[in-house]
Each structure stands twice: as C-alpha cells, then as structure tokens.
Amino acid sequence: VQLQASGGGSVQAGGSLRLSCVASGSTSSINVMSWYRQAVGKQRDVVASIASGGGTDYADPVKGRFTITRDNAKNTVYLQMNNLKPEDTAVYYCNVDALDSSGSFYKNYWGQGTLVTVSS
C-alpha cells in the first residue's frame, strides 16, 4: 500500500485546514486509517483514527476541533482541522493498517508527511 498525503500549509491561529491522504495498491484489505503528528523534538503521536465501519477516536488535544472521515470508494482519509492553535504545528502523517504482501499479516503503512504551521 502506498499513501500520498496533501493539504498542509501555513495558517493563523483560529484558521482551518483539510488534509487528505490517498491510498493506492492493495487497498481492499485496509482496516483502520489514522493521522499522526510529530512536532520538532517530540515523538510521533496519534491524532485521530477511523475504522473501516466508521467508528472514530480522537486524541484529547484535538477533540471538538478535528474531524476524521474516510471515503472507501476513493481510498481516501481526510482530517478537517478547525480552530487551529500554534501547538498544532507539526508534520502530519497518514497511516493505515492493511495486509502485507503475503496476505497473512496486518502491517502499518505510512505516508510521507505534510507540514502544518500555525502562527499566533
């Protein structure tokens, strides 16, 4: 599975951005789709996840501000980010669980990351 993320950019605090991540390759086995972020000098943390059935989970710092959705027909996961804060500044990565090339085991796949910068 290959992942291509887009939509990052620079905004002022209070602004909005929408990230997209398109999956290609062996997409029929994709289960959970997630967004992670990594700020400079910090570890990579999960931001939001969405299961194949549509169930969602959010990290506490983004609850009420971010919304994760997916379009299974387009093999795409989105992250709508509203009321952005300077502390949201990070590189955002999409991640999916899908079967590996053997078809026997689930594996994590990562996109290349897209930078989000929020200025105060």
C-alpha positions, 0 to 999 in steps of 0.5 A: 500500500502506498499513501500520498498525503496533501493539504498542509500549509501555513495558517493563523491561529483560529484558521482551518485546514483539510488534509487528505491522504490517498491510498493506492495498491492493495487497498481492499484489505485496509482496516483502520486509517489514522493521522499522526503528528510529530512536532520538532523534538517530540515523538510521533503521536496519534491524532485521530483514527477511523475504522473501516465501519466508521467508528472514530477516536480522537486524541484529547488535544484535538477533540471538538476541533478535528474531524476524521472521515474516510471515503472507501470508494476513493481510498481516501482519509481526510482530517478537517482541522478547525480552530487551529492553535500554534501547538498544532504545528507539526508534520502530519502523517497518514497511516493505515493498517492493511495486509502485507504482501503475503496476505497473512499479516496486518502491517502499518503503512505510512505516508510521507508527511505534510507540514502544518504551521500555525502562527499566533 
